[in-house]
Amino acid sequence: AATIRLVTPLTRDKKLTVTGDLAGSHVLGDADWIEQVVINLLDNAVKYTPAGGTIKLSAAPHAGRTRVEVWNSGPGIEAQHLDRLFERFYRVDAGRARGDGGTGLGLAISKHLIEAMGGEIGVASEAGKGVTFWFDLPGAPAPASADPPVNPTASES
């Protein structure tokens, strides 16, 4: 939730709907690095999602690991660009001014951070159908709680 709040001012002008949270997800990795990657992915989603669009952040178990996904309802990315997106300075729209779209380093940095933590990062897209950036990291057991579990079906006396 805190990470989504960081991009909220950027979403207001474009009237974007941003949903999701990573609460309850547990991974093995550096919290600051993970936050930086999520911020990079959300920032890109905000830049490339048209006004009135949607961005969704989610996390779930995936093949014995935890997968975090950032999906946006933007125009999608053509297949010939997907393999190069994580290269330093690569930009799908080379004609776009640097002031409009950053330096082309965010995804390369994200890839380096995720791989340094033993994870994997990728993208899935189909032109015209949005984009999902994802990363997998080793999962960690949920921390033990000092409070006893709550039984939602128990009635109070």
N, C-alpha and C positions, 0 to 999 in steps of 0.2 A: 504494500500500500504506500509506503514512504517513497519508493522509487517512482510509482505512478504520479504521486504528488509533484515530483521534480519536473515532470513534463507537462503537467496540467496547464501552466500559463501558455505553453506553446499550442495546446489543443483548443483553447477557448476561441481564438480568432478564427480558426477553421471550423469551429462547431463540430469537433470530432467526438465520438463516443468511445471512451476507453474503459474496458472492463477487465476484471480478473485480478488475481493476487497470487503471491507465492507463499502466503502463510500456510504453515503446516507441511511444507516441503522441506526435506532434509537432504543435504548433499555433503560430500566430502570435498572441501575446497576452501580457498581464501574468500571470505565474505566480501572484502573490498573489491577483489577482482571480479567476482560474480556480479556484484552491483554495477561495476563499470560496464561489463558486457551487456547487462540488461538495459542500462541507460543508453548505450550505443544502439542497440536494436530498437528500442522505443523511439529514440531520436530519429533514426532512419524511417521508421514507420510514420512518424508525424510528418516528415518532409515529403514523403511520397504518397500519402493518402490524401485524396481530394477532399475538399470542403464537404462536410456532412457525412464523411465516411466513418468507419469503425476500426478500432484496434483492439485485439484481445490478447491478454497475457495469461498463460496457463502453465501448470506444472503437473506431471503425473508420472507414476512408475512406467518404465519402458525397458524391457529386456534386462531386468535386474539392475537398472540404473534409474536415475531421475531425468526426465526430459522436460526442459523448459521451452515453451514456444511463444513467439510473438507473431501474430497474424495481423495483416492489414488488408483492407478492402481496396487497396490501390490498383493500378492498372496491370500489375503483374510484371514479370521480367521474361523476356524472350529466352528460349532455351540456349541459344548460342552464347549468352552472357553468364549463365549460371556457374560454369566451371571456373570463371575468372574473378568472381565477385570478392573473394577473400585475398586477392593479390593487392599489394601496396599500390596505392594511387590509381587503381582501376576504377573507372566510372562508366556506367552504362551509357549515360548521355555525356559524352566528352565535350560537347558544346556548352554545357551548362556552366554558368559562371561559378567560380570557387565560392564567392560570397553567398550564392544560393544553395550550394550543396555540400559544403565541407571540403576536406582535403583528400578524401579517398583513402584514409588510414583507419577509420573506425572499425571496419570489418576485419582488416588485417590484424589489428591489435586484439580484437575479440578472439580471433582464431588462435593467436599466440597464447593468450591467457588461458583459454579453455584447454588447449593441448598441453600446456604446462601443468595443469591440474589433472591430467589423465583423461580428459574428455574429448568429445568430438563435436564439431559444429557444422551445420549445413543449411541448405535452403531448398524449399520446394515452391515452384511457381508455375503457373500457366498463364500466358498473356491474357489479360482481360478478366482474370479470376482471383486476383489478390496474390499475396506472398506470405509464406510462413518461413521465418527464420527460426532455427531450433538449435539447442545444444543439449548434449547428454553429459552427465557427470556421475561418478560413482555415488550411489545412495548411501545415506547414513541412517542408523536407527534413530527413531524419535527419542529426544531426551526424556529421561525419567522425570515425572512430575512429582513434586512434593505433596500435591493434593491428591486425594483418592479420586478415581474416575467417577464421573457423574453418570448416573443411571437415568436416562431420559424417560423411562417408562415407570419409574417408581413414583408413587404419589406421596405428597408431603402431608404430614399429620398436623 
